[in-house]
Each structure stands twice: as structure tokens, then as C-alpha cells.
Amino acid sequence: MSDQSTAARAAPPPNLYVARVESVRHYTDKLFAFTCERPAAFRFRSGEFVMIGLMNGERPLLRAYSIASPAWDDRLSFYSIKVPDGPLTSKLQHVEPGAEILIGRKPTGTLVLDALTPAKRLFLLSTGTGVAPFASLIREPETYERYDEVIVTHTCRTDAELNYSREIVADTYADPLVSEEAKSKLRLVTSLTRQAHPVEGRVTALIANGELFRSFRGRSFDPALDRMMICGSAPMLQDLKAIALGAGFIEGSNHEPGSFVIERAFAGS
């Protein structure tokens, strides 16, 4: 009877899917990624986030995570930080293939193509695990139908923290569905803040000194030609939003598309 009671207490709420983890990769002692089954009825748009988590006693423990796989994929992928004392990530970082995780039924978010008006060039600006939604968008064929250039920027502290973005771009170049377009349109610009690197500094500094645009046409953002998606730490979001507004960009949403969007639901602990 005690085993049945425990099972009953551990049963997830009906508003959550249960998905089995298929693979796990640890990039550093603070970063890891994993893939899981995609529930048959689960639908989302590339770039959206969803609540995921684990049962914690009788209740689910959930956090918002960007979905790092594209909407057409039959698996779901996520990229996460590890926080030793974090309520969720202290447990989630130890999942192995075969483990079960919880997934919310209502994905949402503003980092979607429909939240932007048409333009020529798309900048996907990220720090840390904020690159996750862009892993989804760069494997989405519609991204290349809408834009002539797609530039992913990824700023981290150390070189090892860039391995995820290098890997997702390499995988995109090799993906038969988008490889031809990606090879001609997709670029990755990486920078570091605590180690030597060909490009050093925060993305805000690279914008201010023009380093970001050195290999592209123009010397700054142009709201007539460019669109921006921004995902990263709270200070980064605040700073880049101010830069975008100062340059004449208009913030977009699912209800009213604009020339830039930011993601406020950044994965926590």
C-alpha cells in the first residue's frame, strides 16, 4: 500500500506531459543540454519557450526553458545552466537517458518570426544559454525564406562556453533541410569577456565600437533593413533594448509585429 501511495503522490498534474529523456551532453561544469521525446500532441513555433521540470514530492517544480529544437523536429531539445543550489537545475543536471521530465502544454514567447515585420537581415543576439531559442530558429526553413542574412551572436566568459553555439551552427550547415540556404546566409559571431579571443568584449561594446559590423555591410543597425531578436541576462536585455530603441527600432509582439523582440522568460535555477 505504501508503494501505491507514493506512486499516487508522485503522479504529475493532468496539465503536464511526461517525456522520456533520450540523450544528455555536459559541455562544462556549468552547462548541459538534453533531448527528450516530443509528446504527440505537443505543438509550438520555433523560438518559443515552455515550462519544464521534475516532480518534487507531491508537486511539480517547473521553470521556463526555450525549446532549442525547431518546430518540425520529432524530439525536443533544451540547453541549461547548472546551479548547485538551484531548486530545479541542481536536480535536472543529473538526469540520464530514460529519466522522465515534465513538459507544459502551452508553449509561448516573443522570439518568433511572426513577431517581426519583413526586412533583409536578422540579428539573433545572445549571451550564455540565451542562444537556445536561436538553435531552434536557425534550423527553421522559414527563417531563410524571410531573410537574406542571419547573424547569430553569442557572448560568453570562456571559450568552452561557446562550444554549444559552434555545434548548433555546424549541425545547421549539415542539416539537409536548410544546409544550402544556411551555408550562404548564416553567420556566427562569438565573443568572450574573460579569455583571449579573436573578438573580445560584451555585445554592447561590440555594437558601440563597430566591431560587430566589421564583416557586414554598414556600420550600425538600420531599422529599415535589420531585425533583432535578443535573449540573455536581464542586464543584457535592458542594455540592448535601450540600444534598439535609440536606433529607431520598434519593439514587436505576437499581437503587433515590430523591428525587434526580446525574451523576458529566461531560464532560472
NORUR-V820632 format. One record per residue. N is the residue number from 1. RES is the residue in one small letter. PSI is psi in whole degrees, 0 to 359 (* if undefined). OMEGA is omega in whole degrees, 0 to 359 (* if undefined). D_FIRST is the distance of its C-alpha to the first C-alpha in whole Angstrom. Layout:
N_RES_PSI_OMEGA_D_FIRST ; N_RES_PSI_OMEGA_D_FIRST
This chain:
1_m_322_182_0 ; 2_s_322_178_4 ; 3_d_319_179_5 ; 4_q_321_180_5 ; 5_s_318_179_6 ; 6_t_317_179_9 ; 7_a_320_181_10 ; 8_a_319_180_11 ; 9_r_330_184_12 ; 10_a_353_182_14 ; 11_a_132_181_16 ; 12_p_155_177_19 ; 13_p_156_182_21 ; 14_p_347_180_23 ; 15_n_10_180_26 ; 16_l_143_170_26 ; 17_y_156_170_26 ; 18_v_126_182_24 ; 19_a_144_182_27 ; 20_r_132_178_26 ; 21_v_135_181_29 ; 22_e_325_180_32 ; 23_s_154_179_34 ; 24_v_137_175_35 ; 25_r_129_178_38 ; 26_h_119_182_39 ; 27_y_319_176_42 ; 28_t_183_177_43 ; 29_d_357_180_41 ; 30_k_0_184_40 ; 31_l_137_176_40 ; 32_f_162_178_38 ; 33_a_155_177_38 ; 34_f_156_175_35 ; 35_t_154_179_35 ; 36_c_169_175_32 ; 37_e_150_173_31 ; 38_r_117_178_33 ; 39_p_140_187_31 ; 40_a_326_183_33 ; 41_a_1_185_34 ; 42_f_123_180_34 ; 43_r_141_177_38 ; 44_f_168_174_40 ; 45_r_141_179_44 ; 46_s_130_181_45 ; 47_g_349_182_45 ; 48_e_167_175_42 ; 49_f_167_180_39 ; 50_v_158_174_35 ; 51_m_128_174_32 ; 52_i_164_179_30 ; 53_g_203_184_27 ; 54_l_159_172_24 ; 55_m_138_178_21 ; 56_n_87_187_21 ; 57_g_238_182_17 ; 58_e_349_186_17 ; 59_r_151_175_21 ; 60_p_143_175_23 ; 61_l_114_190_26 ; 62_l_149_173_29 ; 63_r_157_179_32 ; 64_a_129_178_35 ; 65_y_133_173_37 ; 66_s_142_177_40 ; 67_i_121_186_39 ; 68_a_359_176_41 ; 69_s_153_181_41 ; 70_p_165_185_44 ; 71_a_339_182_43 ; 72_w_350_185_43 ; 73_d_148_179_41 ; 74_d_7_173_38 ; 75_r_161_175_36 ; 76_l_136_180_36 ; 77_s_148_180_37 ; 78_f_150_179_37 ; 79_y_130_191_39 ; 80_s_152_168_38 ; 81_i_165_173_39 ; 82_k_122_177_37 ; 83_v_113_186_36 ; 84_p_319_181_35 ; 85_d_11_181_34 ; 86_g_136_182_33 ; 87_p_319_180_30 ; 88_l_306_188_29 ; 89_t_336_176_32 ; 90_s_335_178_31 ; 91_k_318_185_28 ; 92_l_326_183_29 ; 93_q_346_181_32 ; 94_h_4_179_29 ; 95_v_149_178_28 ; 96_e_163_176_29 ; 97_p_134_183_29 ; 98_g_340_178_26 ; 99_a_158_179_24 ; 100_e_136_174_23 ; 101_i_164_180_25 ; 102_l_142_180_25 ; 103_i_130_178_29 ; 104_g_162_183_30 ; 105_r_358_186_32 ; 106_k_81_175_35 ; 107_p_152_180_37 ; 108_t_185_177_40 ; 109_g_165_183_43 ; 110_t_351_181_47 ; 111_l_60_181_48 ; 112_v_152_184_48 ; 113_l_325_182_52 ; 114_d_349_179_52 ; 115_a_0_180_52 ; 116_l_145_174_56 ; 117_t_161_183_59 ; 118_p_148_178_61 ; 119_a_185_184_63 ; 120_k_324_190_64 ; 121_r_135_181_62 ; 122_l_122_175_58 ; 123_f_126_176_57 ; 124_l_98_190_54 ; 125_l_123_186_54 ; 126_s_156_168_51 ; 127_t_146_175_50 ; 128_g_225_180_47 ; 129_t_1_175_44 ; 130_g_351_177_45 ; 131_v_348_186_47 ; 132_a_310_181_43 ; 133_p_335_180_44 ; 134_f_337_172_48 ; 135_a_328_176_46 ; 136_s_312_187_45 ; 137_l_327_182_48 ; 138_i_349_175_51 ; 139_r_9_180_49 ; 140_e_116_182_49 ; 141_p_325_182_53 ; 142_e_331_179_53 ; 143_t_318_182_54 ; 144_y_340_173_57 ; 145_e_330_184_58 ; 146_r_334_188_59 ; 147_y_145_177_60 ; 148_d_332_178_63 ; 149_e_141_177_61 ; 150_v_115_184_58 ; 151_i_116_175_58 ; 152_v_126_172_55 ; 153_t_139_181_55 ; 154_h_115_180_52 ; 155_t_128_179_53 ; 156_c_181_178_51 ; 157_r_313_185_52 ; 158_t_161_184_52 ; 159_d_321_182_53 ; 160_a_333_181_49 ; 161_e_350_178_48 ; 162_l_352_186_50 ; 163_n_326_180_49 ; 164_y_312_182_46 ; 165_s_323_176_49 ; 166_r_318_183_51 ; 167_e_316_183_49 ; 168_i_327_177_48 ; 169_v_318_177_52 ; 170_a_319_178_52 ; 171_d_324_179_49 ; 172_t_318_177_51 ; 173_y_331_182_54 ; 174_a_356_183_53 ; 175_d_116_183_51 ; 176_p_332_183_53 ; 177_l_327_186_52 ; 178_v_0_189_54 ; 179_s_317_183_56 ; 180_e_313_179_59 ; 181_e_317_184_59 ; 182_a_320_182_57 ; 183_k_332_181_60 ; 184_s_341_187_62 ; 185_k_334_189_61 ; 186_l_132_176_58 ; 187_r_146_175_59 ; 188_l_126_176_56 ; 189_v_117_181_58 ; 190_t_150_175_56 ; 191_s_154_179_57 ; 192_l_151_180_56 ; 193_t_347_184_56 ; 194_r_4_177_56 ; 195_q_160_176_57 ; 196_a_142_185_60 ; 197_h_153_177_60 ; 198_p_325_174_63 ; 199_v_122_182_62 ; 200_e_144_176_61 ; 201_g_163_177_60 ; 202_r_154_183_57 ; 203_v_329_178_58 ; 204_t_321_178_60 ; 205_a_323_180_62 ; 206_l_329_175_63 ; 207_i_316_183_63 ; 208_a_320_183_66 ; 209_n_0_176_68 ; 210_g_358_182_68 ; 211_e_324_181_66 ; 212_l_328_186_63 ; 213_f_5_187_66 ; 214_r_323_182_68 ; 215_s_11_179_67 ; 216_f_165_176_67 ; 217_r_141_177_70 ; 218_g_170_183_71 ; 219_r_357_181_70 ; 220_s_178_176_67 ; 221_f_143_179_65 ; 222_d_110_183_67 ; 223_p_344_177_65 ; 224_a_335_185_67 ; 225_l_333_189_66 ; 226_d_153_170_63 ; 227_r_150_183_59 ; 228_m_139_166_56 ; 229_m_137_188_53 ; 230_i_129_179_51 ; 231_c_126_181_48 ; 232_g_207_181_48 ; 233_s_161_181_47 ; 234_a_315_178_48 ; 235_p_322_178_52 ; 236_m_317_178_52 ; 237_l_315_181_51 ; 238_q_315_182_54 ; 239_d_316_182_57 ; 240_l_329_174_57 ; 241_k_317_179_56 ; 242_a_320_178_59 ; 243_i_316_180_61 ; 244_a_313_180_60 ; 245_l_320_179_61 ; 246_g_333_179_65 ; 247_a_0_177_65 ; 248_g_11_177_65 ; 249_f_156_180_62 ; 250_i_126_182_60 ; 251_e_133_181_56 ; 252_g_173_179_54 ; 253_s_176_177_51 ; 254_n_332_182_49 ; 255_h_332_182_52 ; 256_e_98_182_55 ; 257_p_149_179_56 ; 258_g_202_182_58 ; 259_s_355_170_59 ; 260_f_155_177_56 ; 261_v_152_175_52 ; 262_i_156_178_50 ; 263_e_117_182_46 ; 264_r_337_182_45 ; 265_a_77_183_41 ; 266_f_141_184_41 ; 267_a_132_181_38 ; 268_g_219_185_37 ; 269_s_*_*_35
